[in-house]
């Protein structure tokens, strides 16, 4: 029988047998609401044992009561005592310990995710999206850091839902980190079992780039949001491809980690936006960061400001401190015209604080979550149903509404509004209003392979970021497509628009070969000593990274929108090609059981090895998704794959679909069903 002493002797990488001082919590930093506690007595014992697995035995007696108190009062064991004191932020890569560049680079990214200016609930390791965590607890954080300091070029660190399983011998061409978050066996892949697993300390909700360590603050969302609302204007409001949203009004809600990009995006598109937010602290953050320009306390004030700037055709992002439902009620009552309408509250966690019922302040919402979860659910459902009726009335008046991929329409469906279902039976065919991917981002960007390419200058130097901006701009042919022109203008003006929150990072939508060419250029610059090392990545919300029928794959109409083959193969293929970090998650922005999404991180060190990886991995990461869309008979994806097959002859080849005549298929099926029904 092994003793705890034997276990300690067998491990070189472990937490120290020294009790850290309990850290002080800074005033004014947002805290996560209490997560629902539903564990049985036996499960509570199991959760406690699971947390104590990280702790040397001599500290158990002291820490067991602390952990139990956290579980009972917070709904989770966070291990607050193990949080480092003070402010965490992504520092220069040169300030971190490590035996390989990747081990130090990942530490930059982890700490950037937990920066007070970036993270939604930094003390609970939640980066964004109400529940998206870097890892589950601070013991994991400390242990991951120790592993990354020890990691060499001949090892791979494996992480299961925030738990560092260990280091395994590999080779320099292999990934340095392979991680997964929240992957659950099918019959247990639901909210109830997820909550139980999270409380037990065996599941982490990685969101998309929180648990994948590639979040770069709201800038990571702003280019996609800008492209979405700009193209919505072009498709639905008659705006020309070389024009913008000046004089147009966009109404939405949410100013958190993801939704915080909305104000900045509408201003860059030269439109006027009103963004409703119930949490004053989030409004304050976005106002101080310059991501909203005005703050209104009443609906009347918000619309008055909007009218003033629309008439001047000047951009303005207005934060409305209040509930989006109150704002829409006022618009209906006063017969105010809205051009574009959406919502970006965290409806994937609709009963966990992601959506605030009408009539409750943010503080009352937080209190009710902790004291009366059943009543909170009833109020959420009631507000969702009313929200639906208001949108329906506005749409009937000519407003263009689109779902922003936040599980909003699914939440309405789950609240009892079955008429939102497109086929009148279930959710398989989507809903009566389009997802932004289904109508806008899918056909206009994803089908061509354009997606959220991003990079971080690991030196922490702003001058390095400016050099990469100029290099990226030189790689874009702005005359190729209007999308390329949009991207050229975006990167040209990126520094002027003051997008950086946290470490020196940039987002730029690009297609497959565009990403590869920019990446190769950056690696050459590192090799020549022009800039320090660079971390490449992308949002998992991309052409080939995510299977999600209500969002990323909502414009795939061949029935495969419910399959998760693409994201899984993207993950495996990136591992095979040697990306530095590979991530695969359950849930993403739409909730557990509703998507599988994968991402990557790639450290550019200037080597030929990295050039070789970029040439094979960057096109693969994108074109697997374009191929999927082409096979689903998406016209723009087919044209992209035809072009790609010609350009990559002898190296790559994508299968393309033959298209039958519509009347042939319809006639045959109609005749067959007539016979069946006789």
N, C-alpha and C positions, 0 to 999 in steps of 0.2 A: 504494500500500500504506500503510495507516494504521499509525502507530507508537503505542506506549503513551503517548507525550507528546501525540499528537493526541487520544487517548481521554480523557486527563485534562482537556485543555482543553475538551472537549465536554461535560463534566459539571460542574454546579454543586453537586450533592449527592453526596458520596463520602466514603470513609474518608480520614482524614488520613495524609499520608506521614510519620508519626512513629511509631516503634516504641514501643508502650506498655510500661511495666514489667510483668514477669511477676507476676501477683497471687499473694498468699499464700493457701493453702487452710486454712480454719479446722478445727481438730480437732473431731471428733464430728459432722460434717455428713455425712449419708449420700451415698455415691457410687454411680453406676450400675455394674452389673457389666459386664465386657467383652462387647461385642456380637460375635457370631460373625464371623470374618474369612474370607471365601470368595472374594475378588476374585482374578482372574488378574493377571499382571504388567501386561498392557496396561490392565486396568480400574483397577489401582492408580495407574498413571500418569494415567489420566483423572480419578480422584478428586482427585489432587493438583492437576492443572490447574484443576479445577472450583473448588476452595477458593481457589486463588491469584487467581481472577478478581476477588475483592473487594479485592485488596491492590495498592497502588502498586508498580511494578516494582522500585524500589530496595530494597524490603523482602523481595523474593522469596528471595534467597540465604539470608537469616537464617531466614525462616519456613518454607521448604519442608522442611528436615529436621525441624522441630518438628511440622509437620502430618503428615509421614510417620510419625513416631514415635507420634503420637496414633492414627493409623489402624491401625498394626500392634499397638499395645498395648491400645487401647480399642475397636477395631472401627469407630470413627467419627472424623471430624475435627470437633472441637468449637471449635477456635480459642481455647483457654483464655486465651491472652495478651490477648485482647480483652475478657475479662470485667472489668467494673468492680470495683475493689477493695472489699472489705468486704461488708456486708449490704445487699441490695437489698430494698426494701419499697415498697408503694404509699403515696405521700405525698399530702398535700392537693393538689388540682388547681392551686391557686395557686402551687405551688412548681415547676411545669413550664413550660418555654418552649413557645410555639406561637402561630400566627396565627389559629387558630379553636378554639372550645371543644372540639370533637370530637377534634382532634389532641392536646390536653392530656389529655382524658379517657381516651383509649386508652392513653396512657403510664402513667396510674395503674393501669389494669387489667393491663397487661403486667408491671409491677413487682410487683403484688400476687401474680400467678401464680408469681413467682420468689422470694417471701419464704421465708426459711429455715424459718419456722413453718408454711408451707403446702406448699411444693414437696417432692416425694419425693426427687429427686436434683437439687438446685438448680444444682450446678456443670455438670451436663449438660443444663440447661434442661428437665428432665422434671418436670412439675407433678404428675402422678398417673398411676395405671394402668400402672406399670412402664415405659411407652414414650411416654406422651403429652407432647409437647414444645410449648413456646411457638413456637419456630422451631428450625432445625437446629443453628445455631452462633452464636457470639458476634459474628462479623462481621455476620451478618444482624441481630442484636439492635441493634448500634450504628447500622447503616444505617437500619433501620426507625425508630429514634428520631429520626435526622436528618430523615427524610422527614416524620414526624409533626410535627416542629417547623416545617417549611416549609409543610405542608398548609394550604390556604385553603378558604373556603366554595365556591369555584368549581372545586375539583379533587377527584378521586377517586384514592386510592392503591390499586394492584392488587398483590396478593401471591400468589405461587404456592408452596405448600409452604414457607413461611418466607422465600422470596426476594422482596424488594421489586422488582417489575418496573419500577415508576415511577409518576409522577403524570400524570394525564390530565385535560384540561379537561372539566368537567361543569357542574353548577349547584347552588345551595344545596339544592334539593329532592332531589338525588340522594344516594346513599350516599357517605360520605367514605372508607370502606374496603370493598373487596370482596376476600375471601380464600378460597382453597381449600387443602385439605391431602390429599395422598396419592391423588388421583383417578387411577386407572390404567385403561388400555385393557383391555377385557374379557379377552382371551386371556392377558394378562400379570398379571391381578389375583389374585395368589396370594402366599403367604408368601415363597417363594424369590425371586421377582422383586422383591418389596417390599424384602427385606433387601439385595439387590444395589443397588436404586435409592437406599436410605437411605445405604448405604456410599459410593456415588458422590456423594452430596450433592445429589440431585435430588428427593428425596421426604421429606416430614415426616409423622409420625404425630400428628395434631392431637388424638387422642382425641375428646372432645366439646367441652369448654370450655377445654382447655389451649391448643391452637392457635387457638381462637376468642377467647381472651383474656377469657373471662367466668367463670373459676373463682373461687369465693369461699370456698375451703377446704371442710372436711367439712360445714359448715353447708349448702352447696349440695345435699347429698345427704340431710341428716337428715330433712327433712319428708317426702320420698318414702319413706324407709325406715320412718319412724314410721307413715305411712299404710298401708304394705304390711303390716307385722307386726300392726298394730291390726286391719285388715280381714281378715287371715288368721285372727286369733282369732275375729272375728265370724262368718266364713264356715265355719270348720272346727272351732272349739272351742265353739260355742254361746254365745259372749259376746254380750250384747245391744248394740244400737247406741249406748246411752248409758253403756256400761261400758268397762273397759280390761283390761289383761293382768295385773292383780295376782294373784300366786300361780301364774303360768304361767312355763314355762322355754323360752327360745329359745337354740338352739345354732347357732353359725356360725363363720366364720373370716375373718381379714383385718382389720388395723387401719391400712391405708395411707390414701391420699388419699380414695378413694371409700368403702372399707369402714370407715374410721375413724368413720363416722357411726353405726355399728350400736349401739355401747354407749350413746351419748347417746339414741338413738331408743328403745331398749327401756326406759331409765329414765323418759323422758318418758311412755311408755305404761304406766308403773307395773309393768312386768314385771321378770323376772330374766333376764339373758343371760350366757352364757359365750362369749367370742370368742377363738378360738385364733389365735396369731400367733407365727411362728418368729423374727422379728427383734426382739430386745430393745429396740433403739433406737426402734422404732415404738410399742412398749408404753410406753416411758418418755415419749415425746411425748404420747400420748393421756392418760396418767395426769397429767402436769404440766398439761395443758390442761383437765383435769376431765372428759374424755370417757369415761373408765372410772374406777370407784371403788375396785376391788380388783385385786390382781395375785396370781395363783397360779402356783406353779412345778411342781405335779404335778396330774394328773387328779383324784386323790383329794381334794386340797385344794380344787380348783375346784368339784367337785360338793358337797362339804361346805358351802362358803360359799353355794352356790346353794340348797341345802336350807334352810339357816338363814333366808335372806331370803324364800324362798317361804312358809315356815311363818308368818313375821311379816307376810306380804303387803306387804312393803316393796320398793321398786325397788332394783336393784343390777346394775351392769355389771361383770363379772369378766373381766379379761384373763388368758388361760392361755398361759404361755410354752411353746409346744410345738406339735407337729403336730396338726392336726385329726383325722387318722386315729388317732393314739394316743388322743385324747380319746374318739372314737367306739368304739374297741376296748374301752376301759374301761367305757363305758356299756352295751355289749352284754354284756360279761362279768359286770357287777354288776347287770344287769337294771334299769337306771335309766330311768324314764319321761321322755321328752322331748316337749314339746307341739309346738313348731315347730322345724324343722331346715332349714338352708340352707348356702350357701358363697359367699364373695365374694372369693376369691383371684383374681389376674389371669390367668384361663385363656385369655384372648385372646392372651396371650404365654406360653403354658404351658411352652414349651421355652426361653424366654429369661429365666427366673427368676421368672415370675409364680406358679409353683406349686412348692413344695419337696418333694422325695421324702422318704418316711418313712425314718428312720434317719440323715438328714443334719442337722447343725446349719445355721443360716443361713450361718455362715462357711464351712463345708464345701461348701454349695451354691454359694456365690460362687466358691470355688476351682475346683470341678469344672466350672462353666460356662466358666471360662477355660482349663482344661487338658484336659478330656475330655468334649466336648459329646456325643459318641455314647453314652458310658456314662450321662451325665446323662439323655438322652432315654429310655434303657431303664428307668432307675429311676423317672422320671416316669410312664411308661406302666404300670409294675408297681404303683405306688402308686395311680394312678387306678383301676385294675381292682379293687384291694382296697377302696378308698374306695367304689366302686359296690356291692360285695358287702355292706359294712357298712350302707350306707343301705338297701339292699333288705331286709336283715334287720330293721332298725328300722321301716321302713314296714310290713312284715308284722305288726309288733307294735302298729300303730296310730298311729305318728308321722306328722305331716303334713310332707312334704318339698317344697320348691319351689326351682326353679333361679332364682338371683338375677340372671340376665341377663348373666353373666360368661363365657359360652361353656363353662361347666363340663360340661354334658351332651354338648356337641359334642366336647369334649376326651376324654371317656370313650369316645364313639363312635369317635373317631380312634385311640384306644389299642387298639382291636380288640374292644370290647364291642358287638357289633351288636344284642344283645337290648334295648339301651336305645332303639332305634328304634321309634316308635309303629306304623308300618306294616310293620315287619319287613324292609324292603327298603333304605330310604335315609333321609335326614334331612328330606325335603321336607315331611312332615306333623308334624315335631317329634318329641318323645320321650315315653317312658312316664310321666314325671313332668312336671307343668306348669311352664312359666315363670311367674314372678310376675306378668308382664303378662298372660299368657294366662288365668290363673285369678283374679287379684286386681285389679291396678292397671288392666288394660284395661277390664273390664266395670264396675268400681266408680268409676273416675276418668276415664280417657282417653275412654271412650265419651260422657261428658258434657262433655268439654273441659277437665276439671281437670288442671292440669299445673304444672311447677316455675317459676312466675313469680318473678323475683328483681330486686333493685335494690341499687345501691351509692351511698351518700351521698359525692359526690366532694369535699366539703369536708373529709372526715375527722373530722367532729364527731359525737360520740356523741349530743348533743342533737338533731341533725338526724335521726338514725336513730329516736330515740324519737318525734319528731313524725310521721315517716312511719308508724311502727307504729300510732299512734293514728288517723291519717287512714285507713289501710287498714282498721282495725277498724270505723270508722264506715261504710265502704262495703259491709260484709258483712251480709246478712240471715241471721242464724244460724238462723231458723225455716224457711227455704226447703227445705233438704234436710239430712240428717244430715251430708253432706260439708261443707256450709257451716258447720254448728255446729262440726265438728272444726277447720275452718280458723279460725273465730273464736277458739276456745280457744287454738289454736296461736299466733296473732299476739298475743293478749292476754298470753300467758305467755312470749313470745319473749325479752324482755330478762331476765326472771327465770331463764330456762334457760341464760343465758350462752353463746350460740351463736356469737358473733363470734370468728373467728380471722383475723388480717390486718386489712384495711381494713373500714370500717363498712358492713356489707352485711346483707341479709335475704333469706330464701327464704319464699315463701308460695304454696301451691297455690291456683290460681284458674281459673275457666272463662273463656270468650272475653270476654263483656261485663264480667265482674268485673275482668279485667285492664285492659280499656280504661278503665273508670270510675276505678280506682285510679290508673292512669297519668295521666289527665286531672286528677285531684285533685292529684297531685304536681306536675304542670307549673304548675297554678294557684298552688300554694304557692311554687314557684320565682319565678313572675312577681310575686307579692306580697312577695317578700323574706323569707318566713318560714323558708325553708331555702335552702341552696346548691344548685348543679346536681346532677342525679341521673342515673346510668346505669341504664337498664332492660335486662333480658335474660332469658334462661331457659336451663336446661339443654337441650341438644339432645334429650335423652331426654324426649320430650313427645308430645302427641296428634298433631301434624301435622308435626313436624320430622324424623322418622327412619323410614326403611324398613329393618327388620331382622327377618327371619323367625323368629329365635330369641329375640327380645326385644320391641321396641316394637310390631311388627306380628304378634306371635304369636297374638293373638286375632282375627285377620282370616282367615276360613275359606273365602273364595271362590276361592282359588288365586292371588290377587294379592299374597300375602305376600312373594313373591320379586321383585316389581317395585319400581323405585325412582322412579316417576313423582311420588309425593307429595312426598318430600323435595326433589326437584329443582324442582318447581313452587313449593313453599314458599319456597325460596331466591330463585327468579326473581321471585315476587310481592312478596317483601319488598324486593327491589331496586327494582322498579317503583314501589312505594309510598313509597320514600325513607327506609327505616330507615338509621340512621347507619353501621352495620357489618353486613355480610352474610357468613356463613361456610358452606361446604359441605365436608364431610370424608368420607373413606373409612375404614371400620373401627370407629370408636367404641369402645364397651366390649366388643365381641365379636370384633374382629379383622379384618384386611384381607380384603376380598372378601365380608364377611358383613353389611355394612350401608353405607348412605349416609345421612349425617345432616347437618342444617343448623341453624344458630342465627343469632342477631342480637344487636346491641347498639344501644340507642337513647338518645341523650343528650337529657335534658330541660333546655332553657335558658329556659323560661318563655314562649316565643314562640307566636304564633298558628300559625305554620308547623308547629311540632311538634304542636299540638293537631290540626291537619288530618291530619297523618301518622298520629297515634295512632288517630283515628276510622276510618281505612280499613285500617291495617296490623294493629292488634291483633286484631280479629275474624278477618281473613284468616289470620293466622299460626296460629290455633287451628282455625277451622271447616273449613278444607280437610281436616284430619285427621279431624274428626268426620264430615264428609261421606263420606270414604273408608270409615269404619267403618259408617256407615249403609248404604252401597251394598253392603257385605259382609253385610248383613242382621243386624247387631248391634242387638238390641232397644232398649237404652238410647240408642244413638246415633240410631236412627230417631226416638225420642220427642224427643230434644234438637233434631234438625233440623226436626221438625214445629213445635216451639215457636219455633225461630229463624225459620223461613219466615214465621210469623205476625207476629213482632215486627219483622222487617226488610222487610216488604212494600214493594215499590217500589225497594229498593236492592239487596238480596241475594236469591238464590233457589237452593236446593239440590235436585238430582234425588234422588228417593227410590225404593226398589225395591218392586215388587209381589211378594208372597210366595205361591208356588204351594203347594197342599196336598201334604204329604209323601207320602201314599199314592198320589197321582196320579203323581208323578215316579218313585217306587220301583216301582210296578206296571208302568209303561211300559218302564223300563230293564230290569227283570227279564225281561219278556217278550222284549225285543229280544235280550238275551244268551242266552236259551234257544234262540232261532232261530240265532244266530251259532254256538253250540256244537254244533248238530246235525250 
